[in-house]
Every structure is written in C-alpha cells, then in structure tokens.
Amino acid sequence: VIPSRGFQSSVDYKLIIGLGNRTKVDSMKVIWPDRSVSSYPDSTRQSESACCCGS
C-alpha cells in the first residue's frame, strides 16, 4: 500500500483489516514489495500491530 493524494499532500499509511464477527485470527502474513515475508502469530481482535519491512 503506497498512499498518495497529490502535490505536497499524502494520506495515512495505516492499513485497517476487519475481522467481522471473529475475535481472533491464528496468524497474519505480510508480503512486502521486495518479496520478503513477515509472519505474526496469534493476532487478537481490536489490537494494533506495527509491521515494518524487513522485520
């Protein structure tokens, strides 16, 4: 996700993923533009996870 709006403006880099009625997911996987992969096990609902490429 590379957000942009126009000359000298931008939008937030946050990506919000809804889980619907679920309260937990077993894992989250992020595939970055450079094809590296980050995995995050045991993500719970209504929590924030900071993800950085290469971590």
N, C-alpha and C positions, 0 to 999 in steps of 0.2 A: 504494500500500500504506500503510494507516494502522493500525499495530498498536496494540491496547489490550487490557487484560485486565479491569480493574475499578477500583474506587475506590482511588486512591493506588498504583496499580501499572501497569506497562507492559511491553512486550516490545521487543526489539531492532528497529531499523529496517532491518537488513541484509536484502537480498533475494538469495538464492543461486540461480543459474541453472546447471543441469548441462548439459554438452555431450555426454554419453555417450562414445563412442569417438573423437569428433573432437578434434583438437589445436588447431584454430584456427577462428575464425569471420571472415567477411570484414568484418562491421560489426555494431554494436549501435545500436538506436534506442530512445530513451525518450520516451514521450508523457506529459507531465505533466498533472495535473488541470486546470491553466489552459489546456490545449490547446497549450502551447508544446512544441517538439520539440528534443531534444538527440541528436546523432549522434556515435558513437565508432567510427572505422575501425580495422581490424586488431587486434582483441582476441585475445589468446592465452590458451590454457588455463592454469589454475592461476595466474591473476593476478587482482588486485583492481582494480576501477575505482570511483572515487568519483564519484558523479553528484549534481549539485545543480541544482535547478530554476532555470532562467534562465541556465545556463552554456553 
